[in-house]
Amino acid sequence: MHPDEPKPTAPAADEIALRQALSALAVERRPGVDLWPAIAARLEPRQVVTALPAGALSPTRGATRRPPRRRALLQSLAACAALLAVLVLALPWQQSKTSLQAQSDPYDRLLIGEALALDREYAAAFAQFEGAALPAPLQPGLIALEQESARVRALLVNQPQQTRLLHELRELHERRLRLLKRGLELFA
Amino acid sequence: MFHTTARCIGFALGMGVLLALPTADAQETISETRTLGREARVEVHNVKGSVEIIGGAGPELRLSGTLGNDATLKLSDEGPDRLKIEIEYPSRSGWGWGAAAGGDTRLRVKLPQDARLQVSSVSASIDIRGMAGSELEAESVSGSLSVRDSAPARLEASTVSGSQQIDSAAAELTLESVSGAIEVKASAAQTLRAETVSGAIDIQLQQPARELRLETVSGRMSLQGGPDATGSLRAETLSGRLRVVLPAATSAKIRAESFSGRIRSAVGEVEREEYGPGSSLRADVGGGGAEIRLETFSGELELRIEGR
C-alpha cells in the first residue's frame, strides 16, 4: 500500500470477499489525470544537465572523455529508461489513487456501502435456493441475470457516483429472486 | 453373397421390430363431447405432447386425441359453465419431468369461440386459433405457444423458455417469457405489455395503441408501430438492442436515453453527456400528443420513422 493512501476501516469478511471478487474482474481504466506534465517535470533536470558545458561534466578521476555522438546516444537511452521507469511506477499508483479518491468521497462510499449491503441481503435470499432442483428451462434466464448483475457491479466500483447503477443492480437481484421463486413453484 | 446380405437385412429388420415392440406407446384414443353454456370457462392442462384448440360456432365442446403411455385423462364437469380437462402422469414430481417415461399426449379441443379459455402445459406445444371470448390465458414452461386468428378481449401468455407466436386481434395483450422469444402481430391492440429476460421481442402493430410497455434484460427488442395520439410507449432494456420504427403519422414527445449504448435517431439530435458515457435524445414530432420513452443501459438504441 502506498504511504499516502488512507487506511481503510476493518471490513466484514463477506465485504472483503466481494471486494476481492470485484477487483478480480477485468475492468479497463484510464488514468484520471494527464500524467505527462509530471513525467516531463521529472525529466527536465536531466535535460538541464545535458545542456551544461561539456567541461562541467568532466569526470574527477582520469577517465577519457567520450565522443559527442556516443554521449548523445547514452543520454537518449538514459532519458528513455527514466521515462519508462516513471511510467511503470507512476501509472498503477495514479490509478489506485484515483480509485481510492473516488471511494473516499463520503457520498460515493455511502453508495458503495449500500451496494455491498444490497449484495449481502440478496446473497442471503439466493442462498435459500442453493441445492434446490430448478427446472432446466430457467437456466438461460438465470445465467443472463447473473451476467448482467456482475457487469453492473463492476461498473459500480468504478463509477459509484452513478446512482442509476445501484437501481439497476437492485432490479436485477429482485428479478432473479422472482425467477427463483417461480422455479420452485413450478416444481411444487 | 446376395443371400447372406438379404439374410442380414432381414435379421436386422426383425430385431428392430422386436426391440421396438416393448417401448411402443400403448396410446389410447380420446373422444368426449360436452355442451357448454355461453361464455363458459374451460381449462385444459397437458404435460407433454401437444394441445390444439380450435374455436368455432355452436355450444358444443369436442375433445379428441391420444393419451400417452401412463397418462390418464381427468375431466372435471362442473355444469355447463365450467369444464376442466387435465392430463395426469403417475409421477408428477418435477412439474412433469418426472413423467419422462410416459408418452406424449395429443389433445384436440373444438369448443365455442366465446369460451373463457385457460390452457397450460409443461413441455407440450400449444396451438390456439379461432377464439374470441372475453379472456384467453395460455401458459407453458418449455413448450412453444401459438395463437392465431383469435380476437379475445384479453390475452395473457406466459412461457419460461418456450417461444410465443401471437397473431391476434386481442384488445389487451400481456405477454411474458424468460428466455423464449415473443413474436407478435397485433391488429387491434389497445394495450400491449411484453416482458422477457433474455428472449427477443418482435412486435408489429397494425394500428396505433393506447399503451405499450416493453421490457427486457438482455433480449433484443423491435417494435414496428406506435402509440395513438394520446397514448404512451415505454420500452426499456438493459443490454439488449432496441429498435423502434414509428408510423409516419406519429405525434409524440420522444425522450430516449442510454447509459452507455449508442443512440441513432432519424429525428432530433442525440446529445452526449460532457462527463461519462451517457447519451440522450429529445424530439417532438407531429405536434407531440403521445409520450414515448425509450431507455437502454448499454444496448444500442435505434429510432426511425416510416418515410424518413
Chai-1 contact restraints between the chains, C-beta under 6 A:
chainA,res_idxA,chainB,res_idxB,connection_type,confidence,min_distance_angstrom,max_distance_angstrom,comment,restraint_id
A,P137,B,V141,contact,1.0,0.0,6.0,A-B,restraint_1
A,P137,B,S142,contact,1.0,0.0,6.0,A-B,restraint_2
A,P137,B,V160,contact,1.0,0.0,6.0,A-B,restraint_3
A,P137,B,S161,contact,1.0,0.0,6.0,A-B,restraint_4
A,L138,B,V160,contact,1.0,0.0,6.0,A-B,restraint_5
A,P140,B,S179,contact,1.0,0.0,6.0,A-B,restraint_6
A,P140,B,S198,contact,1.0,0.0,6.0,A-B,restraint_7
A,G141,B,V178,contact,1.0,0.0,6.0,A-B,restraint_8
A,G141,B,S179,contact,1.0,0.0,6.0,A-B,restraint_9
A,G141,B,V197,contact,1.0,0.0,6.0,A-B,restraint_10
A,G141,B,S198,contact,1.0,0.0,6.0,A-B,restraint_11
A,A144,B,V197,contact,1.0,0.0,6.0,A-B,restraint_12
A,A144,B,S198,contact,1.0,0.0,6.0,A-B,restraint_13
A,A144,B,V217,contact,1.0,0.0,6.0,A-B,restraint_14
A,A144,B,S218,contact,1.0,0.0,6.0,A-B,restraint_15
A,E148,B,V217,contact,1.0,0.0,6.0,A-B,restraint_16
A,E148,B,L238,contact,1.0,0.0,6.0,A-B,restraint_17
A,L186,B,W95,contact,1.0,0.0,6.0,A-B,restraint_18
A,F187,B,W95,contact,1.0,0.0,6.0,A-B,restraint_19
